[in-house]
Amino acid sequence: MIARFLFPFTLAAAALLPLAAQAEQALVPAQSEIQFVSKQMGVPVEGKFKTFSAQVAFDPAKLATSKIAFTVDTGSADISREANAELPKSVWFNVAAFPRATFQSSNIKRVNTTQFEVAGKLSIKGVSSDVVVPVTLAQSGGTTTATGAFPIKRLTFRIGEQEWSDTSMVADDVQVKFKLTLTGVPKL
């Protein structure tokens, strides 16, 4: 149903790699994904965003100058055929007015050798909110994979308005999960 199409909040999620610094790294879209899980009438509903991009300049030795910017095409939200037809509408993502959701990092903090916290602004449907995204990095060969998950409140971003603001139908909590594969990240 429409509720499960709830903004696979992504974003942003995604948009939340702890990567940033001197030289930019490149996202490998074929090995990356941004998913979201919401609940409709208590039942988990999974979705994903099919189109997103990242501008990452991350150096674990220079976190103060590292930056991450992430853009998600809200019209690429994919839950089911029925839901996909509803999500672009004004009560959900309002894709005509707000075709993109974005994340812009403001601070990256190292938790341990492979874990980071990326703080920044998540903007969806014209509303911005501060978020902190926990990110785990794994390096293999020439790629670095950033994984993580973070919660958002869909109603904060006006996703699911009018009759869909009833949280007994569609829960306010949405879990954004991401796996982002990058090239060019310095050794951790």
C-alpha positions as a LaTeX table, in Angstrom:
\begin{tabular}{lrrr}
\hline
Residue & $x$ (\AA) & $y$ (\AA) & $z$ (\AA) \\
\hline
Met1 & 0.00 & 0.00 & 0.00 \\
Ile2 & 0.96 & 3.60 & $-0.10$ \\
Ala3 & 2.37 & 3.50 & 3.36 \\
Arg4 & 5.08 & 1.12 & 2.45 \\
Phe5 & 6.23 & 3.46 & $-0.20$ \\
Leu6 & 7.11 & 5.73 & 2.54 \\
Phe7 & 10.08 & 7.57 & 1.62 \\
Pro8 & 12.70 & 4.93 & 1.64 \\
Phe9 & 14.34 & 7.50 & 3.56 \\
Thr10 & 17.09 & 7.30 & 2.46 \\
Leu11 & 18.53 & 8.62 & 1.94 \\
Ala12 & 19.66 & 9.63 & 2.76 \\
Ala13 & 20.69 & 7.37 & 3.96 \\
Ala14 & 22.44 & 6.73 & 2.45 \\
Ala15 & 23.86 & 9.79 & 1.78 \\
Leu16 & 25.54 & 9.12 & 4.87 \\
Leu17 & 28.87 & 7.63 & 4.16 \\
Pro18 & 31.64 & 8.62 & 6.43 \\
Leu19 & 33.78 & 9.45 & 3.53 \\
Ala20 & 35.43 & 12.74 & 2.76 \\
Ala21 & 38.62 & 14.81 & 2.34 \\
Gln22 & 41.27 & 15.75 & $-0.24$ \\
Ala23 & 40.62 & 13.81 & $-3.42$ \\
Glu24 & 37.16 & 12.71 & $-4.40$ \\
Gln25 & 36.25 & 9.10 & $-4.47$ \\
Ala26 & 33.86 & 7.50 & $-6.96$ \\
Leu27 & 30.65 & 5.67 & $-6.13$ \\
Val28 & 30.22 & 2.27 & $-7.80$ \\
Pro29 & 26.43 & 2.29 & $-8.41$ \\
Ala30 & 26.18 & $-1.37$ & $-9.46$ \\
Gln31 & 27.57 & $-2.40$ & $-6.06$ \\
Ser32 & 25.66 & 0.14 & $-3.98$ \\
Glu33 & 22.14 & 0.31 & $-2.57$ \\
Ile34 & 19.90 & 2.44 & $-0.41$ \\
Gln35 & 16.99 & 0.65 & 1.21 \\
Phe36 & 14.31 & 1.59 & 3.69 \\
Val37 & 11.98 & $-0.32$ & 5.95 \\
Ser38 & 8.73 & 1.10 & 7.24 \\
Lys39 & 5.75 & $-0.56$ & 8.86 \\
Gln40 & 2.27 & $-0.52$ & 7.46 \\
Met41 & $-0.34$ & $-1.67$ & 9.96 \\
Gly42 & 2.49 & $-3.26$ & 11.95 \\
Val43 & 3.91 & $-5.23$ & 9.01 \\
Pro44 & 7.45 & $-4.39$ & 7.79 \\
Val45 & 7.52 & $-3.06$ & 4.23 \\
Glu46 & 10.85 & $-2.89$ & 2.41 \\
Gly47 & 11.74 & $-0.58$ & $-0.43$ \\
Lys48 & 14.73 & 0.91 & $-2.17$ \\
Phe49 & 15.86 & 3.88 & $-4.20$ \\
Lys50 & 17.09 & 2.96 & $-7.64$ \\
Thr51 & 18.83 & 6.24 & $-8.51$ \\
Phe52 & 21.29 & 8.11 & $-6.29$ \\
Ser53 & 24.70 & 9.74 & $-6.47$ \\
Ala54 & 27.45 & 10.79 & $-4.08$ \\
Gln55 & 30.27 & 13.30 & $-4.01$ \\
Val56 & 32.77 & 11.97 & $-1.52$ \\
Ala57 & 36.13 & 13.38 & $-0.47$ \\
Phe58 & 37.22 & 11.24 & 2.48 \\
Asp59 & 40.61 & 10.74 & 4.07 \\
Pro60 & 40.67 & 8.92 & 7.43 \\
Ala61 & 43.80 & 10.90 & 8.32 \\
Lys62 & 42.08 & 14.24 & 7.53 \\
Leu63 & 38.54 & 13.96 & 8.87 \\
Ala64 & 38.27 & 17.72 & 9.47 \\
Thr65 & 38.44 & 18.37 & 5.73 \\
Ser66 & 36.49 & 15.30 & 4.63 \\
Lys67 & 33.08 & 15.91 & 3.03 \\
Ile68 & 30.17 & 13.79 & 1.86 \\
Ala69 & 27.25 & 14.93 & $-0.25$ \\
Phe70 & 24.54 & 12.57 & $-1.31$ \\
Thr71 & 21.57 & 12.98 & $-3.64$ \\
Val72 & 18.65 & 10.56 & $-4.00$ \\
Asp73 & 16.13 & 10.73 & $-6.85$ \\
Thr74 & 12.86 & 10.50 & $-4.88$ \\
Gly75 & 11.04 & 9.41 & $-8.03$ \\
Ser76 & 13.16 & 6.25 & $-8.06$ \\
Ala77 & 11.58 & 4.85 & $-4.87$ \\
Asp78 & 10.62 & 1.23 & $-5.48$ \\
Ile79 & 8.30 & $-0.78$ & $-3.24$ \\
Ser80 & 5.67 & $-2.36$ & $-5.46$ \\
Arg81 & 3.85 & $-1.39$ & $-8.63$ \\
Glu82 & 0.88 & $-0.05$ & $-6.66$ \\
Ala83 & 3.05 & 1.86 & $-4.20$ \\
Asn84 & 5.35 & 3.16 & $-6.92$ \\
Ala85 & 2.37 & 4.87 & $-8.56$ \\
Glu86 & 1.47 & 6.62 & $-5.27$ \\
Leu87 & 4.88 & 7.68 & $-3.96$ \\
Pro88 & 5.46 & 10.53 & $-6.44$ \\
Lys89 & 2.18 & 12.19 & $-5.38$ \\
Ser90 & 2.11 & 15.33 & $-3.25$ \\
Val91 & 1.10 & 13.55 & $-0.02$ \\
Trp92 & 4.19 & 11.33 & $-0.22$ \\
Phe93 & 7.38 & 12.57 & $-1.94$ \\
Asn94 & 5.81 & 15.27 & $-4.11$ \\
Val95 & 8.34 & 14.47 & $-6.81$ \\
Ala96 & 7.14 & 17.28 & $-9.10$ \\
Ala97 & 8.12 & 19.89 & $-6.49$ \\
Phe98 & 10.90 & 17.97 & $-4.68$ \\
Pro99 & 12.60 & 15.56 & $-7.10$ \\
Arg100 & 15.61 & 14.99 & $-4.85$ \\
Ala101 & 16.48 & 14.28 & $-1.25$ \\
Thr102 & 19.97 & 15.29 & $-0.13$ \\
Phe103 & 22.47 & 14.76 & 2.64 \\
Gln104 & 25.42 & 17.07 & 3.34 \\
Ser105 & 27.96 & 16.15 & 6.00 \\
Ser106 & 29.07 & 18.70 & 8.57 \\
Asn107 & 31.34 & 16.54 & 10.76 \\
Ile108 & 32.92 & 13.09 & 10.61 \\
Lys109 & 34.11 & 11.43 & 13.79 \\
Arg110 & 36.15 & 8.23 & 14.08 \\
Val111 & 34.70 & 5.73 & 16.56 \\
Asn112 & 37.35 & 3.04 & 15.98 \\
Thr113 & 39.51 & 1.77 & 13.11 \\
Thr114 & 36.60 & 0.99 & 10.79 \\
Gln115 & 33.63 & 2.81 & 12.33 \\
Phe116 & 32.68 & 6.45 & 11.94 \\
Glu117 & 29.82 & 8.78 & 12.82 \\
Val118 & 28.81 & 11.15 & 10.07 \\
Ala119 & 26.79 & 14.16 & 11.18 \\
Gly120 & 24.98 & 16.33 & 8.69 \\
Lys121 & 21.74 & 17.69 & 7.26 \\
Leu122 & 19.22 & 15.43 & 5.61 \\
Ser123 & 16.78 & 17.32 & 3.39 \\
Ile124 & 13.61 & 15.70 & 2.07 \\
Lys125 & 10.59 & 17.40 & 0.58 \\
Gly126 & 11.87 & 20.85 & 1.50 \\
Val127 & 12.48 & 20.00 & 5.16 \\
Ser128 & 15.99 & 19.72 & 6.64 \\
Ser129 & 16.92 & 17.88 & 9.82 \\
Asp130 & 20.19 & 17.09 & 11.58 \\
Val131 & 21.11 & 13.40 & 11.55 \\
Val132 & 24.04 & 11.33 & 12.77 \\
Val133 & 24.74 & 8.25 & 10.70 \\
Pro134 & 26.88 & 5.38 & 12.01 \\
Val135 & 29.03 & 4.00 & 9.20 \\
Thr136 & 31.27 & 0.94 & 9.04 \\
Leu137 & 33.96 & 0.78 & 6.36 \\
Ala138 & 35.47 & $-2.39$ & 4.90 \\
Gln139 & 38.29 & $-2.30$ & 2.37 \\
Ser140 & 39.07 & $-5.00$ & $-0.16$ \\
Gly141 & 41.29 & $-4.59$ & $-3.17$ \\
Gly142 & 40.65 & $-1.16$ & $-4.63$ \\
Thr143 & 37.20 & $-0.65$ & $-3.14$ \\
Thr144 & 35.80 & 0.50 & 0.17 \\
Thr145 & 32.29 & $-0.49$ & 1.21 \\
Ala146 & 30.40 & 1.76 & 3.61 \\
Thr147 & 27.46 & 0.17 & 5.40 \\
Gly148 & 25.09 & 1.47 & 8.00 \\
Ala149 & 21.55 & 2.21 & 9.06 \\
Phe150 & 19.78 & 5.07 & 10.78 \\
Pro151 & 16.21 & 5.92 & 11.75 \\
Ile152 & 14.16 & 8.85 & 10.57 \\
Lys153 & 10.67 & 10.07 & 11.36 \\
Arg154 & 8.74 & 10.32 & 8.09 \\
Leu155 & 6.33 & 12.95 & 9.43 \\
Thr156 & 9.26 & 15.27 & 10.21 \\
Phe157 & 9.79 & 15.39 & 6.44 \\
Arg158 & 6.05 & 15.57 & 5.59 \\
Ile159 & 6.10 & 12.14 & 3.97 \\
Gly160 & 2.63 & 10.66 & 4.12 \\
Glu161 & 0.45 & 13.70 & 4.70 \\
Gln162 & $-3.29$ & 14.09 & 5.20 \\
Glu163 & $-4.96$ & 10.72 & 5.81 \\
Trp164 & $-1.51$ & 9.05 & 5.67 \\
Ser165 & $-0.31$ & 10.96 & 8.73 \\
Asp166 & $-2.19$ & 8.39 & 10.85 \\
Thr167 & 0.65 & 6.39 & 12.40 \\
Ser168 & $-1.64$ & 3.45 & 13.13 \\
Met169 & $-1.73$ & 2.92 & 9.36 \\
Val170 & 1.86 & 3.78 & 8.51 \\
Ala171 & 4.41 & 4.02 & 11.31 \\
Asp172 & 6.33 & 7.26 & 11.72 \\
Asp173 & 9.63 & 5.42 & 12.15 \\
Val174 & 11.51 & 4.48 & 8.99 \\
Gln175 & 14.84 & 2.66 & 9.03 \\
Val176 & 17.23 & 3.70 & 6.25 \\
Lys177 & 19.90 & 1.13 & 5.35 \\
Phe178 & 22.74 & 1.56 & 2.90 \\
Lys179 & 25.67 & $-0.20$ & 1.30 \\
Leu180 & 27.84 & 2.13 & $-0.74$ \\
Thr181 & 30.88 & 0.92 & $-2.63$ \\
Leu182 & 33.56 & 3.48 & $-3.44$ \\
Thr183 & 36.87 & 3.58 & $-5.23$ \\
Gly184 & 39.81 & 5.81 & $-4.33$ \\
Val185 & 39.44 & 5.82 & $-0.53$ \\
Pro186 & 42.81 & 5.93 & 1.28 \\
Lys187 & 43.79 & 3.08 & 3.61 \\
Leu188 & 42.06 & 3.16 & 6.97 \\
\hline
\end{tabular}
